[in-house]
Amino acid sequence: MYMSKIIGLGSYVPENVVTNDDLSKLMDTNDAWIQERTGIKERRHIKKGDGNSTSVMAVKASIIALERAGLQPDDIDMIVFATLSPDMYFPGGGVQVQELMGMRTIPALDVRNQCSGFVYGISVADQFIKTGMYKNVLVIGSENHSGGLDFTTRGRGVSVIFGDGAGAAVVSRSDSGTEGILSTHLHSEGKHKDELALQGPSTNYWVPQIIEENPQENIPYYPYMNGTFVFKHAVVRFAEVINEGLQANGLSVDDIDMLIPHQANLRISQFIQKKFRLPDHKVFNNIQKYGNTTAASIPIALTEAWEQGKIKEGDLVVLAVFGSGFTWRSVIIRW
Ligand code: UT7
């Protein structure tokens, strides 16, 4: 059986920086609350007219990843695209990337697993490569949150957290029998699906109600999050799935060279770091600059960690994610 390996990484975030103070002009919030509860200082938002969209940012990140992998668009055998904020209801973002990058008639698979989307995508790529079916798979996570958030005080518990951006990885067949993706561990628990969700527009909420007419109602067109409930589950599942990945490979916490947790909340990352007694240089966080970019969070963080020389050949890299669904998962990589 083949192994797969990440051979190119790229990321893109819009230029427009939105600080906590900027948000406090739109809603009843403040820099101190946001930093204390989440660690976030600023995030990026697409600006009207800057040409960005979920698929456009995905392409910008993918071009960098392909270049670093030394590949052309024609070398890619499959696209796996993860997002919860697609440009349109259907078709998915994968075919849009395919068109924008002038790719062959390769398969374009869309993954809808929210924060876990990119790492679910990595697992899909890994399986197709392991079986020998494909050689090079482009895995993308891209999100345009700012296009669909409630920036009034009603939405503050959600809207201050999320940011826009994209990240991409080229996953390829590895010649080495020891380096690459060692294992992936996927989970979900649909009974908590409503705790972090966007109800509409959907077939249940197809005809838009006028939001301004219902200022006191829970509007199904904006994301809902039971933050404390999500937080409590996140810290448990993160730890579980990291342990599961380590055990599956006969490894221990001491073997970890770099943990890249999904950038949901700096407090969650710090809790996990403390629980596993990892030193600062073994955990990568950049939520301070970008907020929570959901499916784009892991590939943006992975790209930055790699760019900063924090991931070296032979390192044991652990990716861990928890998010809406609930879904959670880990990936264990020998870099
Ligand atoms: O990526 C997917 C996974 N997502 C996560 O893992 C997120 C997990 N949850 C969290 O990160 C945290 O629960 C939040 C950061 C979302 C919220 O922090 P919290 O400590 O759980 O706060 P809370 O929701 O319990 O709210 C505490 C207070 C409330 O006021 P009262 O009822 O105590 O008077 C909120 O109304 O803070 C208020 N509040 C705000 N105040 C200022 C909520 N949002 C804001 C805000 N600015 N933006």
Residues whose N, C-alpha, C, O or C-beta is under 5 A from the ligand:
A	BS01	UT7	D28 T29 N30 W33 R37 T38 C115 R156 G157 V160 G227 T228 V230 F231 A234 A264 N265 N292 F322 G323 S324
